[in-house]
């Protein structure tokens, strides 16, 4: 079967665990050269490179809350490759608290990490895409960007802003054939959620029509759709991958 991303240069932020790792693995399997990022220990990044091969995968350290770190990463990519076909803005974080207890620093950190970084990275990597007159930008949102969630005002605001940014960029870039879409997962089964008790897990899945969480691979497959030619007439969309939770 033909690889859907053969020869493509893809950037994936936050690529060492969960959804990001699943995207990296799937994109490499589909023939892409992936430039992924990590923030923190390089150990997991090195393990993935050893497994998938340095001809197909390269990791750079990136703190998406830092404009300086983003600039250094952009400069590296520009020196390393003359084209960028796909940008997946996956890196994100939470700093949960009730509004009355949330600090201004925690608000700023989450908005900078989850939203401002997407603005900066999309602005930088849309330039080669415009020259190519083709590209894909895929933003990883969350259903709480549409539904809200108590104790996550900063996170929900960042993901709601991501939807508006996605739609605005889709309109700006359409004339250059750059497609911009958002993937918004619900409850995803990760190493963190595996540590929940059966009772806690049941409380999460009880309201999901499919009665289960998503695997990271199920989210990655939607990203592959948006990265490939299968989505050549789709832009400005926010797709829920939530088992029907947000209906």
C-alpha angles and dihedrals in degrees: 000000000000115000109243096213099037110158094001123139109223131183119204121181118208095021106159103080146017117354093356094055091047090052092049092050094047095045092050090048088053092055104265128139101229126205104194133177137221134188117209126006117028092206097094091043090054091049092054093047090050090050100042099031132253090250088067105030137041126177128207128184111247132175103199092196090064122077089198092055091048091051092051090050092048091050090051093051092047090053093044101048137015095215141045118195103173133023118191112191099201106138113107145140144203132225100179125196140128112276094249089055098039115109124221089240091056090048092050094044094054094044092048093047099042104031115013090051090056090053092051097043094044091049092051100043097040087071096072089039090056090051089050090044088225139076149123130236116189120187121197108220133162137238088246087070086070103028102033123220132224111250093020104079093135095045094044091048091051092050093044088052088051091060092053091045091050093053094044094050091046089059094044096049102037093096089059093048093248108145119206122193140161129224114202115192125196122199108353124189108236138150088275096053091045087068092062120106119250088254093052091046091050091053090056097046098038094087095042111101091217089049095224142074125255124257116234087244091060089057091045091055091059089051089052089054090054092044095050135067088260088085097045092132099039123094139144093029132139110205120196115218095187111115089254096304096133096048 
